Amino acid sequence: AIWGEGVAGDVRLRVKSISAVGCSAGQAPSSAKASMEKLPASLSEITIESFDNPSLTWSSKNDPVMGGESTSTVEIEDGIGKFDGEVVDVPFLHSPGFIQMVGSGAYPDVSTCTSLQMNLMATEAYEGYRVSFGNVHLPEMRYSRGYHADFDAPVGKYDNVVIPFNNFSAKWDPGTGDQMVSCETDPKYCPDEKTLKDMETFAIWGEGVAGNVRLRVKSIIAVGCTGEVGEVSSSANASMEKTNAGAVSGEETTNAEDKASTERKKSFGSLLALGGFVGFAAFLSSAILNLVRSKKNSYAEVQGAPAVNDLV
């Protein structure tokens, strides 16, 4: 209970949360267990990034690393990832370069999912959007890394852009961003399980087409997922197992302590009972001895003889 008490006046209180802090490892709270029990047997989607609560670190990367003059910025504001810039020609190539919005950090396992879904919009039209993930490197492709795909961004209104993972290819032209051999044409260029289990890196590109990039991104998720909840994240599994192990250990420790305490109480009770009996016996013996002594002394006085205290 939260009280207003002992002081006259109006109470106008707003409460967001109540929590305990500085907690040591132990049994998981019942509310946490209830939440776990309510989880579905499987998940149809897995969040890679939500910009209202970002888990990845985002930055920009441009073609000046290869002598180009394209520029871009990446900002996160009001729950939106903002990717702004301009793609211009790389002077020595005489063709447009690239700009990137790059995410780095820990990625979830999406190997049980079928597609990538991004909720986004462009504030003006641009024809050179690409998306990539992973660091796979083909021996014959000196400069390109990862799996690459094109997409069209809706203009002026947020919408979901869904790209099946089998639309990505590891064989793409680093000069234009275009795929050279599709996953459908040759499955060896399709995203592999290792990369889908950990993307390592993710990027949205403006590439191979000159023009302004004005992109707004709300979320990036994997959809069409069929894996069990336990398969979604090994780190989550480890955390749950650690919590459960702590809970079991805590229960065992508590049970052992309770049992020991009960035994101690029983022993103490027995000692008290024994002590009481011994004390009572001593008291009774002393009383009888004193009575005998008293009578003997009285008898000695009557006989005119000294008292003999030979009862010990």
Contacts in CASP RR format, 6 or more apart in sequence:
PFRMAT RR
TARGET T0000
AUTHOR 0000-0000-0000
METHOD contacts of the structure
MODEL  1
AIWGEGVAGDVRLRVKSISAVGCSAGQAPSSAKASMEKLPASLSEITIES
FDNPSLTWSSKNDPVMGGESTSTVEIEDGIGKFDGEVVDVPFLHSPGFIQ
MVGSGAYPDVSTCTSLQMNLMATEAYEGYRVSFGNVHLPEMRYSRGYHAD
FDAPVGKYDNVVIPFNNFSAKWDPGTGDQMVSCETDPKYCPDEKTLKDME
TFAIWGEGVAGNVRLRVKSIIAVGCTGEVGEVSSSANASMEKTNAGAVSG
EETTNAEDKASTERKKSFGSLLALGGFVGFAAFLSSAILNLVRSKKNSYA
EVQGAPAVNDLV
2 13 0 8 1.000
2 15 0 8 1.000
4 11 0 8 1.000
25 246 0 8 1.000
26 243 0 8 1.000
26 246 0 8 1.000
26 247 0 8 1.000
26 249 0 8 1.000
26 250 0 8 1.000
27 246 0 8 1.000
27 247 0 8 1.000
27 250 0 8 1.000
27 251 0 8 1.000
28 243 0 8 1.000
28 244 0 8 1.000
28 247 0 8 1.000
32 243 0 8 1.000
36 240 0 8 1.000
39 229 0 8 1.000
40 229 0 8 1.000
41 228 0 8 1.000
41 229 0 8 1.000
42 225 0 8 1.000
42 226 0 8 1.000
42 227 0 8 1.000
42 228 0 8 1.000
42 229 0 8 1.000
43 225 0 8 1.000
43 227 0 8 1.000
43 229 0 8 1.000
43 232 0 8 1.000
44 223 0 8 1.000
44 224 0 8 1.000
44 225 0 8 1.000
45 113 0 8 1.000
45 117 0 8 1.000
45 221 0 8 1.000
45 222 0 8 1.000
45 223 0 8 1.000
45 224 0 8 1.000
45 225 0 8 1.000
46 108 0 8 1.000
46 109 0 8 1.000
46 110 0 8 1.000
46 113 0 8 1.000
46 221 0 8 1.000
46 222 0 8 1.000
46 225 0 8 1.000
46 232 0 8 1.000
47 108 0 8 1.000
47 219 0 8 1.000
47 220 0 8 1.000
47 221 0 8 1.000
48 107 0 8 1.000
48 108 0 8 1.000
48 110 0 8 1.000
48 116 0 8 1.000
48 199 0 8 1.000
48 202 0 8 1.000
48 220 0 8 1.000
48 221 0 8 1.000
48 222 0 8 1.000
49 55 0 8 1.000
49 56 0 8 1.000
49 103 0 8 1.000
49 202 0 8 1.000
49 219 0 8 1.000
49 220 0 8 1.000
50 218 0 8 1.000
50 219 0 8 1.000
50 220 0 8 1.000
51 76 0 8 1.000
51 79 0 8 1.000
51 80 0 8 1.000
51 81 0 8 1.000
51 217 0 8 1.000
51 218 0 8 1.000
51 219 0 8 1.000
52 79 0 8 1.000
52 218 0 8 1.000
54 76 0 8 1.000
55 105 0 8 1.000
55 106 0 8 1.000
56 103 0 8 1.000
56 104 0 8 1.000
56 105 0 8 1.000
56 106 0 8 1.000
56 107 0 8 1.000
56 202 0 8 1.000
57 103 0 8 1.000
57 104 0 8 1.000
57 105 0 8 1.000
58 74 0 8 1.000
58 76 0 8 1.000
58 81 0 8 1.000
58 101 0 8 1.000
58 102 0 8 1.000
58 103 0 8 1.000
59 74 0 8 1.000
59 102 0 8 1.000
59 103 0 8 1.000
59 104 0 8 1.000
60 72 0 8 1.000
60 73 0 8 1.000
60 74 0 8 1.000
60 83 0 8 1.000
60 99 0 8 1.000
60 100 0 8 1.000
60 101 0 8 1.000
60 102 0 8 1.000
61 99 0 8 1.000
61 100 0 8 1.000
61 102 0 8 1.000
61 203 0 8 1.000
62 68 0 8 1.000
62 70 0 8 1.000
62 71 0 8 1.000
62 72 0 8 1.000
62 98 0 8 1.000
62 99 0 8 1.000
62 100 0 8 1.000
63 69 0 8 1.000
63 70 0 8 1.000
63 90 0 8 1.000
63 97 0 8 1.000
63 98 0 8 1.000
63 99 0 8 1.000
64 70 0 8 1.000
66 90 0 8 1.000
67 90 0 8 1.000
67 91 0 8 1.000
67 92 0 8 1.000
68 88 0 8 1.000
68 89 0 8 1.000
68 90 0 8 1.000
68 91 0 8 1.000
68 97 0 8 1.000
69 88 0 8 1.000
69 89 0 8 1.000
69 90 0 8 1.000
69 91 0 8 1.000
70 85 0 8 1.000
70 86 0 8 1.000
70 87 0 8 1.000
70 88 0 8 1.000
70 90 0 8 1.000
70 96 0 8 1.000
70 97 0 8 1.000
70 98 0 8 1.000
70 99 0 8 1.000
71 85 0 8 1.000
71 86 0 8 1.000
71 99 0 8 1.000
72 83 0 8 1.000
72 84 0 8 1.000
72 85 0 8 1.000
72 86 0 8 1.000
72 99 0 8 1.000
72 100 0 8 1.000
72 101 0 8 1.000
72 213 0 8 1.000
73 82 0 8 1.000
73 83 0 8 1.000
73 84 0 8 1.000
73 85 0 8 1.000
74 81 0 8 1.000
74 82 0 8 1.000
74 83 0 8 1.000
74 101 0 8 1.000
74 102 0 8 1.000
75 81 0 8 1.000
75 82 0 8 1.000
75 84 0 8 1.000
76 82 0 8 1.000
79 218 0 8 1.000
80 216 0 8 1.000
80 217 0 8 1.000
80 218 0 8 1.000
81 101 0 8 1.000
81 216 0 8 1.000
81 217 0 8 1.000
81 218 0 8 1.000
82 215 0 8 1.000
82 216 0 8 1.000
82 217 0 8 1.000
83 101 0 8 1.000
83 204 0 8 1.000
83 213 0 8 1.000
83 214 0 8 1.000
83 215 0 8 1.000
83 216 0 8 1.000
83 217 0 8 1.000
84 213 0 8 1.000
84 214 0 8 1.000
84 215 0 8 1.000
85 99 0 8 1.000
85 212 0 8 1.000
85 213 0 8 1.000
85 214 0 8 1.000
86 99 0 8 1.000
86 211 0 8 1.000
86 212 0 8 1.000
86 213 0 8 1.000
87 96 0 8 1.000
87 97 0 8 1.000
87 98 0 8 1.000
87 99 0 8 1.000
87 128 0 8 1.000
87 206 0 8 1.000
87 207 0 8 1.000
87 208 0 8 1.000
87 209 0 8 1.000
87 210 0 8 1.000
87 211 0 8 1.000
87 213 0 8 1.000
88 96 0 8 1.000
88 97 0 8 1.000
88 210 0 8 1.000
88 211 0 8 1.000
89 95 0 8 1.000
89 96 0 8 1.000
89 97 0 8 1.000
89 210 0 8 1.000
90 96 0 8 1.000
90 97 0 8 1.000
93 175 0 8 1.000
95 175 0 8 1.000
95 176 0 8 1.000
95 208 0 8 1.000
96 207 0 8 1.000
96 208 0 8 1.000
96 209 0 8 1.000
96 210 0 8 1.000
96 211 0 8 1.000
97 175 0 8 1.000
97 207 0 8 1.000
97 208 0 8 1.000
98 177 0 8 1.000
98 205 0 8 1.000
98 206 0 8 1.000
98 207 0 8 1.000
98 208 0 8 1.000
99 205 0 8 1.000
99 206 0 8 1.000
99 207 0 8 1.000
99 213 0 8 1.000
100 203 0 8 1.000
100 204 0 8 1.000
100 205 0 8 1.000
100 206 0 8 1.000
101 203 0 8 1.000
101 204 0 8 1.000
101 205 0 8 1.000
101 215 0 8 1.000
101 217 0 8 1.000
102 201 0 8 1.000
102 202 0 8 1.000
102 203 0 8 1.000
103 201 0 8 1.000
103 202 0 8 1.000
103 203 0 8 1.000
104 201 0 8 1.000
106 235 0 8 1.000
107 198 0 8 1.000
107 199 0 8 1.000
107 200 0 8 1.000
107 202 0 8 1.000
108 222 0 8 1.000
108 232 0 8 1.000
108 233 0 8 1.000
109 196 0 8 1.000
109 197 0 8 1.000
109 198 0 8 1.000
109 231 0 8 1.000
109 232 0 8 1.000
109 233 0 8 1.000
109 234 0 8 1.000
110 196 0 8 1.000
110 197 0 8 1.000
110 199 0 8 1.000
110 222 0 8 1.000
110 225 0 8 1.000
111 193 0 8 1.000
111 196 0 8 1.000
111 197 0 8 1.000
112 225 0 8 1.000
112 226 0 8 1.000
112 227 0 8 1.000
112 231 0 8 1.000
112 232 0 8 1.000
113 165 0 8 1.000
113 196 0 8 1.000
113 222 0 8 1.000
113 223 0 8 1.000
113 224 0 8 1.000
113 225 0 8 1.000
113 226 0 8 1.000
114 164 0 8 1.000
114 165 0 8 1.000
114 223 0 8 1.000
114 224 0 8 1.000
114 225 0 8 1.000
115 162 0 8 1.000
115 163 0 8 1.000
115 164 0 8 1.000
115 165 0 8 1.000
115 222 0 8 1.000
115 223 0 8 1.000
115 224 0 8 1.000
116 131 0 8 1.000
116 133 0 8 1.000
116 162 0 8 1.000
116 163 0 8 1.000
116 164 0 8 1.000
116 165 0 8 1.000
116 220 0 8 1.000
116 221 0 8 1.000
116 222 0 8 1.000
116 223 0 8 1.000
117 160 0 8 1.000
117 161 0 8 1.000
117 162 0 8 1.000
117 163 0 8 1.000
117 220 0 8 1.000
117 221 0 8 1.000
117 222 0 8 1.000
117 223 0 8 1.000
118 131 0 8 1.000
118 151 0 8 1.000
118 160 0 8 1.000
118 161 0 8 1.000
118 163 0 8 1.000
118 204 0 8 1.000
118 217 0 8 1.000
118 219 0 8 1.000
118 220 0 8 1.000
118 221 0 8 1.000
119 158 0 8 1.000
119 159 0 8 1.000
119 160 0 8 1.000
119 161 0 8 1.000
119 217 0 8 1.000
119 218 0 8 1.000
119 219 0 8 1.000
119 220 0 8 1.000
120 153 0 8 1.000
120 154 0 8 1.000
120 158 0 8 1.000
120 159 0 8 1.000
120 161 0 8 1.000
120 215 0 8 1.000
120 216 0 8 1.000
120 217 0 8 1.000
120 218 0 8 1.000
121 153 0 8 1.000
121 154 0 8 1.000
121 155 0 8 1.000
121 156 0 8 1.000
121 157 0 8 1.000
121 158 0 8 1.000
121 159 0 8 1.000
121 215 0 8 1.000
121 216 0 8 1.000
122 129 0 8 1.000
122 153 0 8 1.000
122 154 0 8 1.000
122 155 0 8 1.000
122 156 0 8 1.000
122 213 0 8 1.000
122 214 0 8 1.000
122 215 0 8 1.000
122 216 0 8 1.000
123 155 0 8 1.000
123 156 0 8 1.000
123 214 0 8 1.000
123 215 0 8 1.000
123 216 0 8 1.000
124 155 0 8 1.000
124 212 0 8 1.000
124 214 0 8 1.000
125 155 0 8 1.000
126 153 0 8 1.000
126 206 0 8 1.000
126 209 0 8 1.000
126 211 0 8 1.000
126 212 0 8 1.000
126 213 0 8 1.000
126 214 0 8 1.000
126 215 0 8 1.000
127 209 0 8 1.000
128 150 0 8 1.000
128 205 0 8 1.000
128 206 0 8 1.000
128 207 0 8 1.000
128 208 0 8 1.000
128 209 0 8 1.000
129 150 0 8 1.000
129 151 0 8 1.000
129 152 0 8 1.000
129 153 0 8 1.000
129 204 0 8 1.000
129 205 0 8 1.000
129 206 0 8 1.000
129 213 0 8 1.000
129 215 0 8 1.000
130 148 0 8 1.000
130 149 0 8 1.000
130 150 0 8 1.000
130 151 0 8 1.000
130 177 0 8 1.000
130 204 0 8 1.000
130 205 0 8 1.000
130 206 0 8 1.000
130 207 0 8 1.000
131 148 0 8 1.000
131 149 0 8 1.000
131 151 0 8 1.000
131 163 0 8 1.000
131 202 0 8 1.000
131 203 0 8 1.000
131 204 0 8 1.000
131 205 0 8 1.000
132 146 0 8 1.000
132 147 0 8 1.000
132 148 0 8 1.000
132 149 0 8 1.000
132 168 0 8 1.000
132 202 0 8 1.000
132 203 0 8 1.000
132 205 0 8 1.000
133 146 0 8 1.000
133 147 0 8 1.000
133 168 0 8 1.000
133 191 0 8 1.000
133 195 0 8 1.000
133 199 0 8 1.000
133 200 0 8 1.000
133 201 0 8 1.000
133 202 0 8 1.000
133 203 0 8 1.000
134 145 0 8 1.000
134 146 0 8 1.000
134 147 0 8 1.000
134 195 0 8 1.000
134 199 0 8 1.000
134 200 0 8 1.000
134 201 0 8 1.000
134 202 0 8 1.000
135 145 0 8 1.000
135 146 0 8 1.000
135 195 0 8 1.000
135 200 0 8 1.000
135 201 0 8 1.000
136 145 0 8 1.000
136 146 0 8 1.000
136 147 0 8 1.000
136 170 0 8 1.000
136 192 0 8 1.000
136 195 0 8 1.000
137 144 0 8 1.000
137 145 0 8 1.000
137 146 0 8 1.000
138 144 0 8 1.000
138 170 0 8 1.000
138 171 0 8 1.000
141 170 0 8 1.000
141 171 0 8 1.000
141 172 0 8 1.000
141 174 0 8 1.000
143 174 0 8 1.000
143 175 0 8 1.000
144 170 0 8 1.000
144 171 0 8 1.000
144 172 0 8 1.000
144 173 0 8 1.000
144 174 0 8 1.000
146 170 0 8 1.000
146 195 0 8 1.000
147 168 0 8 1.000
147 169 0 8 1.000
147 170 0 8 1.000
147 191 0 8 1.000
147 195 0 8 1.000
148 168 0 8 1.000
148 169 0 8 1.000
148 170 0 8 1.000
148 172 0 8 1.000
148 177 0 8 1.000
148 179 0 8 1.000
149 163 0 8 1.000
149 167 0 8 1.000
149 168 0 8 1.000
149 169 0 8 1.000
149 179 0 8 1.000
150 178 0 8 1.000
150 179 0 8 1.000
151 161 0 8 1.000
151 163 0 8 1.000
152 161 0 8 1.000
153 161 0 8 1.000
153 215 0 8 1.000
154 161 0 8 1.000
158 216 0 8 1.000
158 218 0 8 1.000
162 223 0 8 1.000
165 190 0 8 1.000
165 191 0 8 1.000
165 196 0 8 1.000
166 183 0 8 1.000
166 184 0 8 1.000
166 190 0 8 1.000
166 191 0 8 1.000
167 182 0 8 1.000
167 183 0 8 1.000
168 183 0 8 1.000
168 190 0 8 1.000
168 191 0 8 1.000
169 179 0 8 1.000
169 180 0 8 1.000
169 181 0 8 1.000
169 182 0 8 1.000
169 183 0 8 1.000
169 189 0 8 1.000
169 190 0 8 1.000
170 189 0 8 1.000
170 190 0 8 1.000
170 191 0 8 1.000
171 179 0 8 1.000
171 180 0 8 1.000
171 181 0 8 1.000
171 186 0 8 1.000
171 189 0 8 1.000
172 178 0 8 1.000
172 179 0 8 1.000
172 180 0 8 1.000
173 179 0 8 1.000
173 180 0 8 1.000
175 208 0 8 1.000
176 207 0 8 1.000
176 208 0 8 1.000
177 205 0 8 1.000
177 207 0 8 1.000
177 208 0 8 1.000
181 189 0 8 1.000
182 189 0 8 1.000
183 189 0 8 1.000
183 190 0 8 1.000
183 191 0 8 1.000
202 220 0 8 1.000
204 215 0 8 1.000
204 217 0 8 1.000
206 213 0 8 1.000
225 232 0 8 1.000
230 236 0 8 1.000
230 237 0 8 1.000
289 311 0 8 1.000
292 311 0 8 1.000
293 307 0 8 1.000
293 309 0 8 1.000
293 311 0 8 1.000
296 307 0 8 1.000
296 308 0 8 1.000
296 309 0 8 1.000
296 311 0 8 1.000
297 307 0 8 1.000
300 306 0 8 1.000
300 307 0 8 1.000
300 308 0 8 1.000
301 307 0 8 1.000
END
